Amino acid sequence: SGSSDPYCVVKVDNEVVARTATVWKSLNPFWGEEYTLRLPHGFHSLAIYVLDEDTIGQDDIIGKVSLSRQQISAEPRGVDSWLSLMPVDPKEEVQGEIHLELQVPEQGHPRVLRCHLIEARDLAPRDLSGTSDPFVRVSCCGHTLETAVIKKTRFPHWDEVLEFRLPEGEQGEIMLSVEVWDWDIVGKNDFLGRVEFPLDTICTDRTKGWFQLLPFPSTTKDHGGQLGALRLAVRLVEDRVLPPPYYQPLIQLLTEPIISPGQPPASTALAILEEVTSGESQQDMATKLVKIFLGQGLAVPLLDYLTAHELARTTDPNILFRSNSLASKSMEQFMKVVGLPYLHEVLKPVVNRIFEEKKYVELDPSKMELSRSRRISFRGSLSEAQVQESSLELLKSYLGDIVDAIEGSVEKCPLLMRVAFKQLRRRVEERFPSAQHKEVQYFSISGFLFLRFFAPAILTPKLFRLREQHADPRTSRTLLLLAK
């Protein structure tokens, strides 16, 4: 069809840790999915594979982006850019670990390197049976030795010792190479991974343990974006979490202006945080503040404090809470944390109906595909006016159901949200008391409740966990028009 059904698989050290939803029939997919991964201390690399889902047969691999720990750590603010997809070379797709012991006895002449190959685990499957026939090839000082082949396993146990006679003199630049291969009776053997050791490190200290298998150094050239590019943001954060008492002074400092509101407003910790928090970090700051104050039972007073500060700075009621300030971001985050089950109860039945019906909806004549509208009528293609009329009726039907669901959900709305909005309405009424601004108190609430809560969830249900998958292009267009 000239299109794809792409999805992404995220791997940490070759272990699959996440999979995005599939975006159907698109060469320019948008996922917008975010994952927080708790990583082992010694992790080496992060890889994102882009695949094309097929209903028949295996899914096709389009390409991948691979980032080492060093690459991610080198950017304090994280990696955030378009990265060209690279082809997937089977020789680089390795996984698993090898357990071995290396030793050079201090006594004896000539000196001999003993390489004890014990076992391996979680090797990549290279055979149709889903297993491999692994053996180890060890090279040192121009000589190569091999272990026996262990048939049909990804967890081989060799327990073999291979010995190498070491040359006299300097040994600093000599490397010991340990490679694991899958033996094939027909054709070439398949590479399963390797690990290397400088000889001087073995001579000074016995080496024993589990070692991650690594690919051959990459010889893949940049294909200049021929396979496409992936936009992703990756940030590595190392947190040291201390016992709760260590955080009490910070919590006390943050909550002090709420509990004891006697300080000059501009000198409080919250006011200073608001002043120095830039646009990039406001979302993070709002998320953390809401969690801290929810834990202290002070989320509503926090929102009241922040919105009061913003109201004091606002002279034009028409732009109230329209910017991405700390107050608006905190309210947005608060609604997501407190109100997500409520959102699901209100919107899920209508959203499910839209996904299941897959109706053709379009109001813009320049975007209409009249041939698609045949499904609406048994009498052939419809005119632009007929498609508009049919689309308008459908949108009004969906929207009517949504509005009815929202209006009928007052008692189900979480108490904390209702109290927060009551406080907000009172603050706005105090700031703009004149009769000409009477509706501002309602607009301020609807600006949060509809523009930052219900409408975004209708636009992208997957990001609010209303659906497991993203919408197809037709349903996505319906949702966009409905959200508008």
N, C-alpha and C positions, 0 to 999 in steps of 0.2 A: 504493500500500500504506500510505500515511500515514507513510512513513519515508523516509530518504535513505541514500546510500552516500557519505559525505563524505570528502574528502581535502584537504590544503592544498598550495598552491604558494607558495614563498618567492621574492620578487623583490628584487634590489638595483638601484636605478635602472633599473627595468623589464627587467632581465635575469634570467631564471629561473635560480636557483642551487640550488634544492632542491625535492623533492616528497616529502611523507609517503606512507605506505601508506594504502590505503582502509580505512575501518572500515565494514563492511557492515551495512545495515539498522539504523541508529541515528540518533537525533536528539540524543544525548548522547555523542558519540564521545570516546574517550581515545586519544591518540597517544603521549605520553611520549617523543617523539623529540627528540634534541638535535643541533644542527649548529654547528660552528665554521667560520665563514666568514672567509677572508682578504680584506679589503676594499681597494679602491684608496683612496689618500689623499683624493681629492676626492669621495667618494661623497656623495649628497644624501639618499636616502630608502630605507627598508625597507618593503616591503608584503607582507602575507600574505593570499592569496586562499583562501577556502573554496569548494570546488566539490562538486557531486553527480555522481558517476560514472554514466554511462549506457552500457549495452551497445549501444544503438542510437542513432545520431545524436550530436550534440555534447553534451559535459558541460555541466550548468547551473551558472552562477556564483551562489552563494548570497549572498556579500558579501565585504567585505575590511576589513582593519585596516591603516592606513598610519601610519608613524612617520617623522618627519624626523630627520636627524642631530642637530639641535638638541634635539629632544624626548628622544632617547636619552641624549645627552651631559649633559643637565641633571640626570639622576639618577645620582649617583656609583655607587650600588649596582645600577643598572639598573632597567628597567621590569619589574614583576612584578605583574600584576593581570588582572582580567577587563576586556576592552575590547569595547564593542558593535560588531557588524558593521555596516558602512555599505554602502548600495547602490552598485553599480558604474555610474558615469556614463561613457559612451563618450567624452564631451568631456574627461574627466580622464585617460583611459587613453592617455597619449602616451609616445613613446620616440624616441630618436635625437638627433642633433646637427646643427647648421647651421654651415657655415664661411663667415664673412663678414669684411669690412673696412669700418670706419667712419672717415671723416676729414673735418675741417673745415679747409680751407686758411687759414693765417694772413693771407694777402694777399687783397685783392679786396673789392669792395663792390657789391651786397650779399653777405653771407657765404652760402655754399652748403654744405649737408651732402651728402657723397657716400657712398652706401651701396652697396657692392660685394657682391652676392649671388653667392658662388662655387659652393657645392654643399651637399648634405646627405647624411647616411648613416643607415642602420638605422631608417628611418621606420616607423611602424606600418602594417600592411597594412589597408586599408579596403575593398578590392574583393574580389569572390568569387574572383578569380584569384590572391589572395594578394599583390597589389601595390597601388600607389596611383597617382594621376595628380596629382603635387604641383605647387603653385605657391606663391609667397610674396607676401603682402600686407604692405606697409610703410606705417605711419601716423606722421605728425609734423606738428605745427603746424597741425592741422585739415585736412591733405591726405593722400590715400591713393593709392598707386601699386602696381601689381602686375607680377610677372614673367610670362613665358610659362609655359604648362602643359607639363610633361614627362610623356609618357604611359607607363603601366605600368612603374613602377620605384619602388624604395624607396631608391635611391641617385642622386637627380637631380643633374645638373650644369647650372647656369644661366649663370654667368659674365656677369651683367648688372649694370649700374650704374644706380641710381635716385638722382635728385638732388632736394633740398628747399631752398627758399629760406628762410633763417632770419629771424625778425623782429628788429628793433632792440631794444636794452635787455637787461634781465635775462632769463637763459635757464635759471636754476637749477631751476625746477619743470617744465620741458618734458620730456616723455618721448618717446623713439623706440620704437615697437612693431613688432616683426618677427614675423609670424604665418605659419605654414605650413599650407596647406589641401589637401585632396584634392578635385579638381574632379569633379563628377558631371554627366552630361548630363541626368539626370532627378532631380528632388528637390533637396534642399539639399546644399551642399558639406560635407564632413566635416573637422572640426578635427584637425590633426596636432601642434600644439604652438606655443609662443610663447616669445619672450625680449624683455626690455625693457632700455633703457639711458637713464639720466638724461643730458640733453643736455650739462650742464656737464662731465661726465667725458669726453665725446668731444671737447669744445672744448679741453681742456687736454692731452689725450694721444690719439694715434691708437689705435684699438681694432681688433685683428685676432686671429683665432683660431677654434677650434671651441667652440661654446657649446651646452650641453645644453638641449633643448627642454623647457619646463615647461607644466603644465596651466593653465587659467584658475583664478583664485582660487576655492576650493571654496565653493559655495552650498548644499551638501547639509546638511540638518538632521539632527540626531540622531533616529533613529527609535525611541528609547526601548527598544532591545533587541528590536524586533519581528522582526529577522532572526536573532536569537541573539547570543551573545557568545563570544569566543575568549579562553581563558586562556593567556597566554604570558609567558615571562620572557626579556627581551632585555638584554644587557649589552655595552657597547662598551668594549673594552680596547685601549689604544694601547701597544704594547711597543716599546722600543728595544733591539735585541739587539746586544750588544757582542762583540768577539772573546773566545774562551775564556779567555785569561789574566786578564781582568778579574774572572772569577767564582771564580778559585782561592781567594782569601782566604775567601769565603763557604763554599765547599765544604769547605775545611780546618776552618773553625769548626764546621760541622755534623757532620763525620765524626770530629772529634777525640775525643769521648767513646767512640766505637766502636773507633777504632784505638788510642788510649791511655787506657784507662779508669781514670785515676788521680784525676780531679777529683771533688769532692763532687757526687753525682748531681743535687742541686737547682739547682746553679749552671751547668749546661751549657746550650748554646744550644738543644738539643733539648728539654730540660726546660722552659725558659722559653717556647719556642714552644708546647709542649703546654699550658702554663698560660694563655697569653693567647689561644689560638685558640678562637673561639666556635663554637657549633653550626652557624651559617650557613656559616662558612668552613672547617670541618674537612675536608669533601670535597676542596676545592681544595688545602688544605695537604697532605693525605694523598697526593693524586695527584702533586703536585710532589716531595714527599720520596721517594716510591717511584721516580719516574723518575730523580732525582738519584742515589740510592743504587744503583739497577740499573746506571746508567752507570759507577759507581765499583766495581762488583762487590761491593757491600756490602749488598744488599737483605735477605738473611737475617739478618746481624748487626743491622740496623736494627729488623727485626720482633722479634728476640729482646730488644733493648734496650727497646722500647716495651711489649711484653707483660710483661716483668719489672717495669717500673715500675707497670703497672696491677695486676699480681698483688700487689705490695707494699701497694697501697692497698685491696685487696679482703679483707674479712673473711668474707663469706658466699659460699661456692662456688656456691650456686644462682643467683646473679646475675652470675657471671663472664662477662665479654665480652658482656653483653646490651645495654649502653648503646652509643650511637654516639660512642665515644671516638676519639682519634687513633689508638690501637693497633688497634681493631677496623676503623676506616675504612681504615687503611693495609693491613691484611691483606686486606680486601675488594678494594681496588684492585690489590694485588699478584697476587691470584688471577685477576683479569680480564686483567691484562697478560700474565702468564706462562702461564695455564691455558686461554685461550680456544680454541686449536686442540684441546686435550684434551677440553674440554667439548663441542665440536662432534662429535668422534669418538664420544663416549659416548652423547650424547642425541639426535643428529640422526635416526637410524633410527626410534626410537620416536616422536619428535615428528612426523615426517613421516607415520607410520602413523596417528596420531591425527587429523591434519589431513585425510588422504585418506578415512578411514572415516566421519567425521562422525556418529558414533554418538550417540544420545540417552542422556545419563547424568544422573541426578538422584536424590539420596538424601533430600532435604528434602520431605516431603509438601506443605508449604505452597507450594512452588515448582513442583510437578509440573503438566505439561500432558498429561493422559492421552490427549488426542486425537492428540498427536504420537507416542505410543508405538505406534500402529497399525503403523508400519513395522517394529517389532520382531517382530510376530506376524501371521500370515495370518488369525487368528481374531477380528479386531476389537480393540477397546481392551483394555488390560490393567489389572488392579487396581493399587493403590498398592504392595501387597506384591510383586507380580510385577515392577513397574518397579524397585523397590528391589533385588530379588534380581538382576535382569538387570544393573542399574547396578553393583552390588557386584562381580559377576563380571568385568565389563569393567574396572573400576578395578583389581581384583586382577591381571588379566592385564597391563594396561599397567604397573602398579607392579612386578610381578614381572620384566618385561623390563628396566625401568630399574635395579632393584636388581642383577639379574644382570649388566647391562652395566657398572655401577659396580664390582661385586666382581671382574669379570674384567678390569678395566682397570688393575690395580695397576702393572704393568710399563710401561704407557703414560703414567702420571701423571708430569708433569715433575719432574725430579730436584730442582730448586729448591723446588718445593712440598713434596716429601717431606721434604727436609732441614728446611724451615721448621716443618713439623708435628712432626717428631721433636724439634726444639728446644723447641717449645711444650709437648709432652707432658712432657719432662724438667723444665721450669720449673714446671709445674702440680704434678707429683709432689713436687717439692722444697717447694712452698708448702703443699700439703695432703697430708702424708705418712701420715696415720692411715688405718686399714683402712676406716673408715666412709665415707671420701672417695675410695676407690680408683677409682670410676667417673668422677670429675670429669675426670681426664686424658683420657678418651675423649670425654666430653661437650663439652669445650672444643674439640676438633678437629671433632666433628660439627656443633657450633654454627656454625663457619665453613664447613665443606665442604658441608653440606646447607642450612642456613638462609640462608646468604649467597652461595651459589654455584649448586648444582644446583636448589634449589626456585625461586628467582627466574627462572632460565632456563626452567624448565618453565611458570611462570606467564605470562611474557611473552617468548616465543621471539624476537619481532621485535627486541626491545631488545638481545638477545645475538647477533643476526645468524644465528639458527638458521633463520629464515624470512624471505622477502622481504615478506610481507604480515602484517597483524594477523589474529588468529583471528576467525571469525564468532561471533555470540553463543553458539551451541550448543557449538562447540569451545572457546570461552573458558571456559564453565562447566565442562567436563570438565577443562581444564587447572587451573582453580582448585581443584576437588575433589582432583585428583591432587597438586597442590603442598601442600595442607593435609595 
